[in-house]
Every structure is written in structure tokens, then in C-alpha cells.
Amino acid sequence: MVQFFLERDRLAEFVSHLMSRNTVYAPHSRGQKSFAFEEVCHAADVVLDYPRTMHSVKKFFMPPREELLSFNLTENSYKANEAQPLDSIFFGVHSYDLAAVHRLDYNFSQGHPERNYLTRRQGAIFVGVSYEPDEYHFGGSVGIDPFDTTGFDVFLTKLLDGYVVEALTPEGEGLLEGFDLPVHEAGKPARGHFQQHIYLPQAKLTTVMEHSYDNEIWKETAERCVGCGTCNLVCPTCYCFNVEENVGITATEGTRDRHWDGCMLREFSEVAGGEFFREGAGDRQRHRIFRKFKYISEATGEPWCVGCGRCTAYCTADISIVNIVNRLVADYEKTTTVNL
């Protein structure tokens, strides 16, 4: 596979080239140490040196809020809203975020396929970029390297003076056509080291989780958790939602809307009659961790956490998912003679 070289000061020129091909979404700076994926209007606004965006590219395929249909009570009629393929270029995506998209692809393809999500996914092209792990990343513990090119159409590997550019699919080769890039001949990227680690692979974590239902850490964590649900809302693999019907003030028409929801919110587990089947914050925390390392993983063999570190980085109570999992591992090893 031929590798090319993109000089750092030609980045905006390259983004402009992509914009001439299709709509481009890329990371932008949004205040001090804050970044967000947004549609590119000015190529110079694109930022590739970022640790993580607050929300992943998930928000484009599964919007935080969307209208599913509108209805008219007077006419006893309704009209469903049809999702449209995004057919866009997602530029500057980190490996863990594309891994999260692939996990959502699995979730929304099982059972009754989720039409809106799968429709929006059509035509999406991903241009990845390597990153330097910070104090929250732990992708290496879940098998996702900063240089992992899996699923990308084009991948940019950062060097000190620019980027190694590699087209990985026919679609990626098509993106590079018409943009003059010299062949990359020398130079290797500096490989950063993860500062955070989960000390067991998923195959062994499943066993740990099976024996951790009543661990004291759930109660201890609950004493610190404020139940804001931030960890759910920034997670790139969380996909729970609520559906509500909103009637206008005239009570003649309204909409059925879907919006993100999360298992860390108390109301998430409320059922008819006002009963909460996971009322305690510790119960909800356990459910969140089990969703990442047990429930879905038992069927797929993969962790449903991609190591982006968002839930810890943005937690208002400074709760670390890595610390929770490692504590479960340590407690299990204390109580069993089984060699993990």
C-alpha cells in the first residue's frame, strides 16, 4: 500500500479538497480544552491535535433528539419523518470512535433493525488520525490502538512535521485523487504510552463480572455519584433512548420525539405505577459497568467500552471506570484460587 506525505501547513488545503468532494465534518476547538465535531465551513478551523471531543460522531447517526412523526388529532392522521443518508466525510476521527460506530452498527442491526440509524450511516466515509494518549485514554486495554486503521477509508498518522496519508479502501483512493501528495519515504511516528490500564482482557473480565454483583464498590461509588448521567451522555457506545409524545397547546396536533436517555438517571428505570427497579445509584452504576464488560460482551466476545476516557474525563464526581474495573479484578483475586 503506497503511503503519501502531507505537510502540516497544507492541512487546510487538504480539507478544502475534501470539501470540494462532499460535506465534511471534523473536530473544531470550542473553548479551552474543549472540542466538538461539526460541519466544516472554513478549512482553517479544523483541529487535529485534540485529545477527544465531548461527543463522538455518534450524534450524527443517532441525534440527541429527533422527531419521529407528527400527528393531527383533529384529522386522526400522522406523518412519519424519513431519515436521509448522511453521505458525508468524517475527518479526523480517532480509532476508538470508529470502533464505537461499529459497535452501534451491531446493536442497531440486531433483532428489528433500527431504520433511522442505519439509513443515516449510508455513504459515510471516515478519515482517521492517530492521537497521543492522555491521562484518561485506555484504548490499549480494550484492543484499540491509537494507530488502528480498522474500518477507515483513509488514515493520517501524525509525524512532527506532517502526516503519513494512506488510502485503505477504493473510496479512500477516490478521495485522494486530484490532490498532489508526494510519496512518503522515511520517518516513523512517535508512539505514546497509555497512562491508564485495565489489567485483564475481556475474556477474563467476564468471569470477574459474574462474581462481582454484590461487590462493595457499587455502594462506595454511589456515595460519590450525583446521578447526573453525564457518563451515559458522552459515551460513544451508549444508545438508550426514550420516546415521548408532545401535544401542542391547542391539543389538536403534536409530535412523537426520541431523545437520548441513560441508565444512570433514576427515571430511566421507572415503570408503570411509579416503581423504580434500579432505584439505588449503586444498582445503576453496576448496570452501566456490566453493559460495557458483561452483558453484550457475552454475546460478542468484545468489550462494549472503547477506552476513550470520556466518562471519567467529564464525570462531575471524578469517578473512574478504570479504577472500578481494576478494583473488581483485585477483589475477585483475593477471594478465589482460580488463576486469572
C-alpha positions in Angstrom: 0.0 0.0 0.0 1.5 3.3 -1.1 1.9 5.9 1.6 2.0 9.7 1.0 3.1 12.6 3.0 1.0 15.7 3.9 2.9 18.7 5.2 1.4 20.2 8.3 1.0 23.6 6.7 -1.0 22.0 3.9 -3.7 20.6 6.1 -6.2 23.3 5.4 -5.6 22.9 1.7 -6.3 19.2 2.0 -9.5 19.8 4.0 -10.6 22.2 1.2 -10.0 19.5 -1.3 -12.3 17.1 0.7 -14.9 19.9 1.0 -15.0 20.1 -2.8 -15.9 16.4 -2.9 -18.6 16.3 -0.2 -19.8 17.7 3.1 -17.1 17.4 5.7 -17.5 17.0 9.5 -14.4 17.5 11.6 -13.2 18.5 15.1 -13.3 22.2 16.0 -12.0 24.0 19.1 -14.8 25.1 21.3 -13.1 27.0 24.1 -10.2 26.0 26.4 -9.5 22.2 26.1 -13.0 21.6 24.5 -13.5 20.2 21.1 -16.6 19.2 19.0 -17.3 17.5 15.7 -19.1 20.0 13.4 -19.7 20.6 9.8 -16.7 22.4 8.2 -17.4 25.8 6.8 -13.8 27.1 6.9 -11.0 24.6 6.4 -8.7 26.5 8.7 -11.0 25.9 11.6 -10.3 22.1 11.6 -8.2 20.9 14.6 -6.4 17.5 14.5 -4.3 17.9 17.7 -7.1 17.2 20.2 -7.4 14.6 22.9 -11.1 13.8 22.5 -14.3 15.6 21.5 -17.1 15.8 24.2 -19.5 13.9 21.9 -18.4 11.4 19.3 -19.6 11.2 15.7 -22.4 9.0 17.1 -24.5 12.2 17.3 -24.8 12.5 13.6 -26.2 9.0 13.1 -28.2 8.9 16.3 -29.1 12.6 17.0 -29.6 13.6 20.7 -33.2 14.5 19.8 -35.2 13.7 16.7 -38.8 13.9 15.6 -40.1 10.5 14.6 -43.5 11.6 13.4 -46.1 14.4 13.6 -49.8 13.8 14.1 -53.1 15.7 13.9 -55.7 14.7 16.4 -58.5 16.5 14.6 -57.9 14.7 11.4 -56.8 11.5 13.1 -53.7 11.4 10.8 -50.0 11.2 11.1 -46.9 11.6 9.0 -43.6 9.8 9.7 -40.3 11.6 9.2 -37.9 9.8 6.9 -34.2 9.8 7.8 -31.8 10.5 5.0 -28.3 9.1 4.3 -25.6 11.4 5.6 -23.3 10.6 2.6 -20.6 12.7 4.2 -16.9 12.7 5.0 -16.0 12.4 8.7 -12.5 13.8 9.0 -10.0 13.5 11.9 -11.8 10.6 13.7 -9.8 8.7 16.4 -9.7 4.9 16.3 -11.8 4.4 19.4 -14.7 6.5 18.0 -14.9 4.5 14.8 -14.7 1.3 16.9 -17.7 2.7 18.8 -19.6 3.3 15.5 -19.0 -0.3 14.5 -20.5 -1.4 17.9 -23.5 0.7 17.3 -23.9 -0.9 13.9 -24.1 -4.2 15.6 -26.6 -3.0 18.2 -28.9 -1.4 15.7 -28.7 -4.3 13.2 -29.9 -7.0 15.7 -33.5 -8.1 16.1 -35.6 -5.4 14.5 -33.0 -3.2 12.6 -33.2 0.5 13.6 -34.1 2.1 10.3 -33.2 5.7 11.1 -29.7 5.0 12.3 -28.9 2.5 9.6 -30.2 4.9 6.9 -28.0 7.8 8.2 -24.9 5.5 8.2 -25.2 5.1 4.4 -22.5 6.8 2.4 -20.3 7.8 5.4 -16.6 7.9 4.7 -14.1 8.0 7.6 -10.7 9.7 7.5 -8.9 8.8 10.7 -6.0 10.4 12.5 -3.6 9.0 15.2 -3.5 10.6 18.6 -1.3 10.9 21.7 -2.9 9.2 24.7 -3.6 11.5 27.7 -4.3 10.6 31.3 -7.8 9.3 30.5 -7.3 7.2 27.4 -7.1 3.4 27.9 -7.9 2.1 24.4 -4.9 -0.3 24.6 -6.7 -2.2 27.4 -9.7 -2.9 25.1 -7.7 -3.7 22.0 -7.9 -0.4 20.2 -4.5 1.2 19.4 -4.1 4.9 18.5 -2.8 3.8 15.1 -5.6 1.2 14.5 -6.8 1.7 10.9 -9.7 -0.8 11.1 -12.7 0.4 9.1 -11.1 3.7 7.9 -11.1 4.7 4.3 -8.1 7.0 4.7 -5.8 7.2 7.8 -3.4 10.0 8.8 -0.5 9.1 11.0 1.0 12.1 12.8 4.6 13.0 12.4 6.4 16.0 13.8 6.2 17.9 10.5 3.1 16.5 9.0 1.1 13.3 8.4 1.6 10.0 6.6 -1.5 9.5 4.5 -2.7 6.1 3.5 -5.8 5.2 1.4 -7.2 1.9 2.7 -10.3 1.4 0.5 -11.3 2.3 -3.0 -13.4 5.1 -1.6 -10.4 6.4 0.2 -8.3 6.3 -3.0 -11.0 8.3 -4.7 -10.8 11.0 -2.0 -7.0 11.5 -2.7 -7.4 11.7 -6.5 -6.7 15.2 -7.7 -4.7 16.3 -4.7 -0.9 16.2 -5.2 0.9 14.3 -2.5 4.5 13.2 -2.5 5.3 9.6 -1.7 6.3 9.1 2.0 9.7 7.5 2.1 11.1 7.8 5.7 10.2 8.6 9.2 8.3 6.8 11.9 5.7 8.2 14.2 6.4 8.6 17.9 4.3 6.1 19.8 2.9 7.4 23.1 2.1 5.2 26.0 -1.2 4.7 27.7 -1.2 6.0 31.3 -4.4 4.1 32.2 -4.7 0.3 32.0 -7.3 -2.3 32.7 -5.3 -5.3 33.8 -7.3 -8.2 32.3 -8.6 -9.0 28.8 -12.3 -9.2 28.1 -12.3 -13.0 28.1 -11.3 -12.9 31.8 -13.3 -9.8 32.8 -16.5 -11.7 32.0 -15.6 -14.1 34.8 -14.8 -11.3 37.2 -18.1 -9.6 36.5 -20.1 -12.8 37.2 -18.7 -12.8 40.7 -19.0 -9.0 41.4 -22.7 -8.4 41.6 -22.6 -7.7 45.3 -19.2 -6.0 45.5 -19.0 -3.2 48.0 -17.6 -0.9 45.3 -21.1 -0.2 44.0 -22.2 1.2 47.3 -19.0 3.2 47.7 -19.3 4.7 44.2 -23.0 5.5 44.9 -21.9 7.7 47.8 -20.0 9.9 45.4 -22.2 9.7 42.3 -24.6 12.7 41.8 -26.7 10.9 39.3 -26.3 13.5 36.5 -26.0 10.9 33.8 -23.0 12.7 32.1 -21.2 9.3 31.7 -24.1 8.0 29.6 -24.5 11.1 27.5 -20.8 11.4 26.5 -20.3 7.6 26.0 -19.9 6.8 22.2 -21.4 3.3 22.7 -24.4 4.1 24.8 -27.5 4.0 22.7 -30.5 4.0 25.0 -33.3 6.4 24.3 -36.8 7.5 25.4 -39.8 8.2 23.2 -42.3 10.7 24.2 -45.4 12.3 22.6 -45.7 16.1 22.9 -49.1 17.6 22.2 -49.3 21.3 21.2 -51.0 23.9 23.3 -54.1 23.7 21.1 -54.4 19.9 21.8 -55.0 19.3 18.1 -51.6 18.3 16.9 -48.3 17.1 18.2 -45.1 15.1 17.6 -43.6 11.8 18.7 -39.9 12.5 19.6 -37.0 10.4 20.5 -34.1 11.6 22.7 -31.1 10.1 24.4 -31.6 8.5 27.8 -29.2 6.8 30.2 -29.2 4.1 32.8 -27.6 6.3 35.4 -30.7 8.5 35.5 -33.2 7.4 38.2 -36.2 7.9 35.9 -34.7 5.5 33.4 -35.8 2.5 35.4 -39.3 3.9 36.3 -42.2 1.7 35.2 -46.0 2.0 35.5 -47.2 2.7 39.0 -44.1 4.7 39.9 -41.9 1.7 40.7 -38.1 2.0 40.1 -36.5 -1.3 39.5 -32.9 0.2 39.9 -33.6 2.9 42.4 -30.2 2.9 44.1 -27.3 4.7 42.4 -25.1 1.7 43.2 -27.5 -0.5 41.2 -27.4 1.8 38.3 -23.6 2.1 38.4 -23.3 -1.7 38.4 -25.7 -1.9 35.4 -23.5 0.6 33.5 -20.3 -1.3 34.1 -22.0 -4.6 33.2 -23.3 -3.2 30.0 -19.7 -2.4 29.0 -18.0 -5.5 30.1 -20.5 -8.3 30.6 -24.0 -8.3 29.0 -23.2 -7.6 25.4 -19.7 -8.9 25.7 -21.0 -12.4 26.5 -22.6 -12.5 23.0 -19.8 -10.7 21.1 -16.6 -11.5 23.0 -15.7 -7.8 22.8 -15.8 -5.1 25.5 -18.5 -2.5 24.8 -16.2 0.1 26.1 -13.7 1.6 23.6 -11.3 3.3 26.1 -12.0 6.9 25.0 -12.0 8.0 28.7 -14.9 10.4 28.2 -16.9 9.1 31.2 -14.0 9.7 33.5 -12.8 13.0 32.0 -16.2 14.6 32.2 -17.5 13.0 35.4 -18.7 15.6 37.9 -17.7 13.4 40.8 -14.3 12.2 39.4 -15.4 8.6 39.2 -13.0 6.5 37.1 -14.3 3.5 35.1 -10.8 2.1 35.0 -10.5 2.2 38.8 -13.8 0.5 39.2 -12.9 -2.4 36.9 -9.4 -2.8 38.4 -10.9 -2.9 41.9 -13.3 -5.6 40.8 -10.4 -7.6 39.5 -8.4 -7.2 42.7 -11.3 -8.1 44.9 -12.0 -11.2 42.8 -8.4 -12.3 43.0 -8.5 -12.0 46.8 -11.5 -14.4 47.1 -10.6 -17.1 44.6 -7.9 -19.6 44.0 -8.6 -19.5 40.2 -5.6 -18.2 38.3 -6.7 -15.4 36.0 
